[in-house]
């Protein structure tokens, strides 16, 4: 077979990678869903898969590689590598014209070579994509759970020891671990339900592929933290200082934002490429707010149609020119 290699993508690659990804996932939809209307499978067509802005975000924030076959850009590999030992395959896609040449197999091997320190790789795929199941199983992945629409696979590269190959003994008195040094410790597949952490220095710790349902974070310094690929349905996010933070590619259906300010420096909020259809702003200070290049069909301000306001404004401007 031809030579396959992966290289880190850059922003200049965003357009062609987006087009490739859209073609691949649209082809997968046709293959596995056909003409079935109303069926949404986010593993077959991930949210934002056809968005160049999503591609740019992933290039900036994740480990985004372009796949080259004989020097030709034929696909992409998107990874999240967290902590010291764990990696997640977020996306892998190859142009349908180049599939069946063993490119996917070589890409996965290149990935493992690129990150030799990663001990565990995990990924999710649609339960409908049967060819994916066979491919990942042939690559050494094992199914660790299945849900209604997806399977989760995991591959253990090798059994790792503690950091530096040194084990350690930890003493717990009753149900209290006090003044222990757990820095650099790898905790895997442990039941920590209802565990209480207080006064902990957990800076730059990572939580991945974990069930933290119902977890509470109170009076914590989470500055510079990253929350990616997280299910926050019905979560309460309150009493937070999020100055200069970024919310990107977030689904906000049904979210209620209230009693919010712009901080001591009055730093302005920017909304770009957002779908705010049917949203309401009530009793808000909108001084100096600017709205441009937006679809304002049936939008109203104090009960008055913006379309009528614009028509009246243009009429007045026309009369002034006359």
JOGI-V635708 format. One record per residue. OMEGA is omega as a letter, one per 20 degrees, with the letter a starting at -180 (* if undefined). NEAR is the number of other C-alpha atoms within 8 Angstrom. Layout:
# JOGI-V635708
{{OMEGA	NEAR} {OMEGA	NEAR}}
This chain:
# JOGI-V635708
{{a	4} {a	5} {r	6} {r	11} {r	10} {r	11} {r	8} {r	8} {r	10} {a	7} {a	8} {r	5} {a	8} {a	13} {a	8} {r	7} {r	12} {r	13} {r	9} {a	12} {r	15} {a	10} {a	9} {a	12} {r	11} {r	9} {r	9} {r	10} {a	11} {a	9} {a	7} {r	8} {r	9} {a	7} {a	5} {a	6} {r	4} {r	4} {r	6} {r	5} {a	9} {r	7} {r	9} {r	10} {a	11} {r	8} {r	5} {a	7} {a	12} {a	9} {r	8} {r	9} {r	6} {r	11} {r	12} {r	10} {a	10} {r	11} {a	13} {a	7} {a	6} {r	10} {a	11} {r	12} {r	11} {a	14} {a	15} {r	13} {a	12} {r	7} {a	5} {r	6} {a	8} {a	12} {a	14} {r	14} {a	13} {a	13} {r	12} {r	10} {a	8} {r	9} {a	7} {a	6} {a	9} {r	12} {r	12} {r	10} {a	13} {a	10} {r	8} {a	9} {a	9} {r	15} {r	12} {a	7} {a	4} {r	9} {a	9} {a	5} {a	6} {a	8} {a	12} {r	7} {a	8} {r	10} {a	12} {r	8} {r	8} {r	10} {a	9} {r	9} {a	7} {a	6} {a	7} {a	7} {a	6} {a	12} {a	12} {r	11} {r	13} {a	11} {r	10} {r	11} {r	12} {r	11} {a	10} {a	7} {a	9} {r	7} {r	6} {a	8} {a	9} {a	8} {a	8} {r	11} {r	9} {r	7} {r	7} {r	7} {r	11} {r	9} {a	9} {r	8} {r	7} {r	10} {a	6} {a	5} {a	9} {r	12} {r	13} {a	12} {r	13} {r	12} {r	10} {a	9} {r	8} {a	5} {a	6} {r	6} {r	8} {a	9} {a	8} {r	5} {a	7} {r	7} {r	6} {r	4} {a	4} {a	5} {r	5} {r	8} {a	6} {r	4} {a	5} {r	6} {a	8} {r	5} {r	4} {r	6} {a	4} {a	5} {r	4} {a	5} {r	7} {r	6} {a	5} {r	4} {r	4} {r	5} {a	4} {a	5} {r	4} {r	4} {a	5} {r	4} {a	5} {r	4} {a	4} {r	5} {a	4} {a	5} {r	4} {r	5} {a	6} {r	6} {a	5} {r	6} {a	4} {r	5} {r	4} {a	5} {r	4} {a	4} {r	5} {r	4} {a	5} {r	4} {a	4} {r	5} {a	4} {r	5} {a	4} {r	4} {r	6} {r	4} {a	5} {r	4} {a	4} {r	5} {a	4} {r	5} {r	4} {r	4} {r	5} {r	4} {a	5} {r	4} {a	4} {r	5} {a	4} {a	5} {r	7} {r	4} {a	5} {r	4} {a	5} {r	5} {a	6} {r	5} {a	4} {a	5} {r	4} {a	4} {r	5} {r	4} {a	5} {r	4} {a	4} {r	5} {a	5} {r	10} {a	7} {a	5} {r	5} {a	7} {a	8} {r	5} {r	5} {r	4} {r	5} {r	4} {a	4} {r	5} {a	4} {a	5} {r	4} {a	4} {a	5} {r	4} {a	5} {r	4} {a	4} {r	5} {a	4} {r	5} {r	4} {r	4} {r	5} {r	4} {a	5} {r	4} {a	4} {r	5} {a	4} {r	7} {r	6} {r	7} {a	8} {r	8} {a	7} {r	4} {a	5} {a	8} {r	10} {r	12} {r	10} {r	8} {a	9} {r	8} {r	8} {r	8} {a	8} {r	8} {r	8} {r	8} {r	8} {r	8} {r	7} {r	6} {r	5} {*	4}}
